[in-house]
């Protein structure tokens, strides 16, 4: 979160309708958030500062053979129709992630994983986007067709690339069609 002095400066500039000071305060906040690796928040602040239309949502696409895409989330939890039980469970996980320091002070770790199940088209990807949006984090989406390779070792190399990228920044890492990626080691029909 931005420093208190920046927030106070921002409020004063807004109250006095001083656009140049307001812009300077927000630009300082953007720089500070980028330094903290809070890229999604920095981008949202920049977007709010600009008068142009927002981007199409895609922030970065993994290079050829990397097996992932980095997306700026478009959906919010309020945009989704979720059963109450699912909504409560997801909100608990989000709250744990937002209060990590408090939990660790008591010797507890927040949950880091969710397993979403259901038929194609029931909203698993949208829910992952909504979780990322609530946490102000980018969504790193790993899709079956982007990560599975036909040559020996190709899939493992792409998965290693995904995890190497995910270690460089906080994000929501979403494996789409995970059942196809997480095959048994001894499967005779798998190449690697």
C-alpha positions, -999 to 999 in steps of 0.1 A, spaced: 0 0 0 11 36 -7 28 56 21 7 77 43 23 110 32 14 102 -5 -22 94 5 -25 127 24 -9 146 -5 -34 129 -29 -64 138 -7 -53 174 -4 -47 178 -41 -81 163 -49 -98 186 -23 -81 216 -38 -88 204 -73 -51 208 -82 -48 184 -112 -10 188 -116 -4 179 -79 -29 151 -81 -11 137 -111 23 139 -94 10 121 -63 -6 93 -83 26 90 -104 46 87 -72 22 60 -60 26 41 -93 64 42 -91 63 30 -55 39 1 -63 60 -9 -93 91 -10 -70 72 -33 -47 64 -56 -77 26 -47 -74 23 -44 -112 -14 -49 -114 -22 -21 -89 3 2 -107 -14 -5 -140 -48 2 -126 -36 34 -111 -22 44 -145 -54 34 -162 -74 55 -138 -50 84 -145 -54 81 -183 -85 92 -202 -81 65 -229 -99 32 -229 -85 2 -210 -65 -25 -227 -80 -57 -239 -68 -75 -207 -37 -93 -220 -6 -81 -203 21 -105 -215 21 -137 -235 48 -162 -227 73 -165 -256 71 -194 -281 72 -227 -262 68 -212 -227 33 -225 -222 15 -196 -204 -1 -162 -207 -2 -134 -182 -36 -117 -181 -49 -86 -163 -82 -100 -147 -114 -87 -161 -139 -104 -138 -148 -95 -102 -164 -118 -77 -195 -96 -79 -197 -103 -116 -201 -140 -111 -232 -160 -100 -217 -184 -74 -234 -208 -50 -232 -193 -15 -209 -221 -2 -184 -215 -31 -185 -178 -26 -178 -181 12 -149 -205 6 -133 -183 -20 -137 -152 2 -120 -170 30 -90 -178 9 -88 -142 -4 -90 -129 32 -63 -153 43 -41 -140 15 -48 -104 24 -40 -110 61 -9 -132 56 12 -112 82 -15 -117 109 -17 -154 103 21 -158 103 23 -139 136 2 -168 151 23 -194 134 -2 -202 106 1 -202 69 -26 -190 45 -40 -214 20 -23 -211 -14 -43 -236 -35 -78 -240 -47 -91 -270 -68 -119 -260 -91 -139 -288 -106 -168 -289 -131 -177 -294 -167 -163 -271 -194 -179 -237 -194 -190 -236 -158 -168 -206 -149 -136 -220 -134 -114 -196 -154 -137 -167 -146 -135 -175 -109 -97 -177 -111 -97 -142 -127 -120 -129 -100 -97 -142 -73 -67 -126 -90 -87 -93 -93 -96 -94 -56 -60 -98 -47 -48 -72 -72 -26 -98 -89 -21 -108 -125 -34 -142 -136 -8 -165 -151 -29 -190 -171 -14 -223 -181 -35 -241 -208 -32 -277 -219 -25 -269 -256 2 -244 -247 22 -266 -223 19 -301 -236 46 -310 -262 49 -341 -284 87 -345 -278 103 -361 -249 111 -336 -222 93 -307 -239 63 -306 -215 86 -307 -185 107 -278 -199 76 -257 -205 63 -264 -169 97 -255 -156 94 -222 -175 60 -215 -160 72 -221 -125 104 -200 -131 83 -171 -143 58 -175 -114 86 -173 -89 96 -138 -102 64 -121 -90 33 -126 -69 5 -139 -91 -25 -163 -93 -12 -193 -111 -41 -211 -129 -38 -245 -145 -66 -250 -170 -74 -286 -178 -51 -297 -150 -62 -333 -153 -45 -334 -187 -13 -319 -174 -11 -340 -142 -9 -375 -157 4 -405 -138 42 -411 -142 37 -446 -154 12 -438 -181 22 -457 -212 5 -432 -235 24 -402 -222 56 -391 -239 74 -376 -210 
